[in-house]
């Protein structure tokens, strides 16, 4: 079975309907991948970025208007880790378990500004690559001045048993 199509010149041709549907679905999923608000990536074990979406480029400080394919040769994810040791821990965890969830790491953008990320990834060892998602969690890591004061106060209270017990009771009632 197939569908018949007529071209502008009046010439008809037959197309496999499954092929047309497959092509349409492929375009939809590619657009979904490209426009996702989270960073999606595939990288080699050595850090070479093999594929990514626009959000991933933006996280690392590259232009999101530029095609990801044009940036792939420019980006090696190992260069963006704040600590080489943390990258090694990430790879070891992947090798041990095959996947990691919510691995927190400090990364640097192309302009050297620092941000915090949570990475969930799967290792495809035989194929030699990692696929994953990267979330920017910087705002969750930054405490406001008021939060710092409260934290210091709470730590002092914990050390002072006289204050700690009533405080613990009042915290439970707030929940």
LOROLO-945398 format. One line per field, with one value per residue (C-alpha): residue in one letter; residue number from 0; x, y, z. Coordinates in nm, 4 decimals, padded with zeros to 6 digits. Layout:
aa <- A|...
i <- NUM|...
east <- X|...
north <- Y|...
up <- Z|...
***
This chain:
aa <- X|X|X|X|X|X|X|X|X|X|X|X|X|X|X|X|X|X|X|X|X|X|X|X|X|X|X|X|X|X|X|X|X|X|X|X|X|X|X|X|X|X|X|X|X|X|X|X|X|X|X|X|X|X|X|X|X|X|X|X|X|X|X|X|X|X|X|X|X|X|X|X|X|X|X|X|X|X|X|X|X|X|X|X|X|X|X|X|X|X|X|X|X|X|X|X|X|X|X|X|X|X|X|X|X|X|X|X|X|X|X|X|X|X|X|X|X|X|X|X|X|X|X|X|X|X|X|X|X|X|X|X|X|X|X|X|X|X|X|X|X|X|X|X|X|X|X|X|X|X|X|X|X|X|X|X|X|X|X|X|X|X|X|X|X|X|X|X|X|X|X|X|X|X|X
i <- 0|1|2|3|4|5|6|7|8|9|10|11|12|13|14|15|16|17|18|19|20|21|22|23|24|25|26|27|28|29|30|31|32|33|34|35|36|37|38|39|40|41|42|43|44|45|46|47|48|49|50|51|52|53|54|55|56|57|58|59|60|61|62|63|64|65|66|67|68|69|70|71|72|73|74|75|76|77|78|79|80|81|82|83|84|85|86|87|88|89|90|91|92|93|94|95|96|97|98|99|100|101|102|103|104|105|106|107|108|109|110|111|112|113|114|115|116|117|118|119|120|121|122|123|124|125|126|127|128|129|130|131|132|133|134|135|136|137|138|139|140|141|142|143|144|145|146|147|148|149|150|151|152|153|154|155|156|157|158|159|160|161|162|163|164|165|166|167|168|169|170|171|172|173|174
east <- 00.0000|00.1095|-00.0139|-00.0200|00.1055|00.0907|00.3862|00.3495|00.4186|00.1292|00.3590|00.2340|00.4419|00.3718|00.5113|00.5172|00.2768|00.4842|00.7881|00.5998|00.4676|00.8120|00.9646|00.7014|00.7545|01.1297|01.0915|00.8622|01.1026|01.4024|01.2212|01.1213|01.4871|01.6184|01.3631|01.3680|01.4306|01.6817|02.0261|02.0321|02.3662|02.5662|02.9392|03.2291|03.4008|03.6924|03.4529|03.4109|03.0594|02.8994|02.5518|02.3519|02.0531|02.0458|01.9823|02.3070|02.4980|02.3382|02.4400|02.8015|02.7785|02.7609|02.5072|02.1772|02.1118|02.4077|02.3411|02.4554|02.6305|02.8529|02.9558|03.0336|03.3996|03.4364|03.3108|03.4859|03.2860|03.5932|03.7143|03.4061|03.4440|03.5581|03.7497|03.9056|03.8600|03.4842|03.4747|03.6679|03.4150|03.1322|03.2926|03.3717|03.0109|02.8906|03.1295|03.0280|02.6480|02.5867|02.3950|02.3886|02.0997|02.1307|02.5117|02.5889|02.8899|03.0309|03.0882|03.2232|03.0750|03.2825|03.3165|03.4552|03.1472|03.0581|02.7277|02.6023|02.4500|02.2730|02.3496|02.1523|02.3212|02.3539|02.6764|02.6724|03.0125|03.0228|02.9262|03.1687|02.9370|02.7283|02.3769|02.2254|02.0352|02.1860|01.9874|02.1093|02.0672|02.2677|01.9753|01.9185|02.2823|02.2929|02.1760|02.0449|02.1831|01.8697|01.9001|02.2642|02.1674|01.8960|02.1376|02.3981|02.1295|02.0067|02.3584|02.4113|02.0783|02.1721|02.4837|02.2759|02.0497|01.8357|01.7240|01.7424|01.4492|01.1894|01.3135|01.2769|00.9187|00.8296|00.9841|00.7685|00.4559|00.5423|00.5645
north <- 00.0000|00.3509|00.6993|00.8710|01.2282|01.4764|01.7107|02.0654|01.9611|01.7154|01.4151|01.1581|00.9398|00.6811|00.7137|00.4607|00.5976|00.4529|00.6374|00.9673|00.9184|00.8149|01.1266|01.3513|01.1881|01.2204|01.5948|01.6329|01.4539|01.6416|01.9700|01.8485|01.7594|02.0909|02.3082|02.1258|02.3665|02.1239|02.0425|01.7100|01.5712|01.2783|01.2826|01.0451|00.9132|01.1499|01.4473|01.5160|01.6468|01.4278|01.5792|01.8288|02.0575|02.4373|02.4494|02.2593|02.5149|02.7946|02.6342|02.6387|03.0003|02.9486|03.1143|02.9258|03.0776|02.8893|02.5403|02.2731|02.0924|02.3985|02.4018|02.0352|02.0683|02.3698|02.2018|01.9387|01.8939|01.8096|02.1685|02.3006|02.1056|02.3205|02.0196|01.7371|01.5094|01.5651|01.4621|01.1475|01.0725|01.1142|00.8717|00.6198|00.6297|00.5711|00.2796|00.1265|00.1581|00.2234|00.5400|00.8305|01.0422|01.3990|01.4076|01.7620|01.9405|02.2911|02.3837|02.6869|02.8633|02.9777|03.3207|03.1496|03.2236|02.9349|02.7518|02.4419|02.1555|01.8319|01.5596|01.2430|01.0208|00.6694|00.5087|00.3096|00.1513|-00.0712|00.2203|00.4471|00.7337|00.8918|01.0280|01.2585|01.5573|01.8584|02.0924|02.4293|02.4210|02.7356|02.9136|02.6168|02.6357|03.0056|03.1113|03.4611|03.6687|03.5967|03.2230|03.2346|03.4144|03.1595|02.8739|03.0209|03.0697|02.7123|02.5761|02.7779|02.6517|02.2927|02.3424|02.4972|02.2190|02.4656|02.6362|02.3316|02.1356|02.4181|02.5135|02.1541|02.1463|02.4724|02.3577|02.0430|02.2547|02.4707|02.1652
up <- 00.0000|-00.0572|-00.1195|-00.4529|-00.4705|-00.7551|-00.8062|-00.9423|-01.2987|-01.2882|-01.2584|-01.0080|-00.7829|-00.5185|-00.1672|00.1060|00.3687|00.6514|00.5187|00.5127|00.8667|00.9876|00.8327|00.9944|01.3353|01.2987|01.2334|01.5376|01.7722|01.6370|01.7039|02.0522|02.1201|01.9879|02.1718|02.5083|02.7990|02.9554|02.8223|02.6380|02.5311|02.4012|02.4668|02.4201|02.7323|02.6679|02.6855|02.3149|02.2614|01.9965|01.9964|02.1991|02.1853|02.1966|02.5727|02.6285|02.4237|02.6243|02.9548|02.8447|02.7283|02.3536|02.1273|02.1202|01.7771|01.6366|01.5089|01.7574|01.4717|01.4187|01.7867|01.8378|01.7428|01.9754|02.2921|02.5030|02.8225|03.0312|02.9763|03.1566|03.4803|03.7710|03.9034|03.7014|04.0035|03.9967|03.6288|03.7202|03.9978|03.7462|03.4988|03.7752|03.8986|03.5424|03.4930|03.8260|03.7958|03.4264|03.5105|03.7537|03.8779|04.0034|04.0099|04.1283|03.9864|03.9483|03.5854|03.4025|03.1049|02.8078|02.9763|03.2927|03.5037|03.7330|03.7604|03.9400|03.7449|03.8196|03.5666|03.5066|03.2507|03.1137|02.9950|02.6717|02.7268|02.4178|02.1957|02.3834|02.4731|02.7489|02.7047|02.9585|03.0829|03.2538|03.4820|03.6064|03.9870|04.0664|04.2316|04.4624|04.5734|04.6538|04.9967|05.0548|05.3413|05.5438|05.4816|05.5923|05.9147|05.9817|05.9122|06.1513|06.4141|06.3720|06.4032|06.7211|06.8563|06.7872|06.9971|07.2746|07.4021|07.5996|07.2754|07.0447|07.1944|07.1811|06.8337|06.7129|06.8443|06.6708|06.3413|06.3554|06.4057|06.1036|05.8774
***
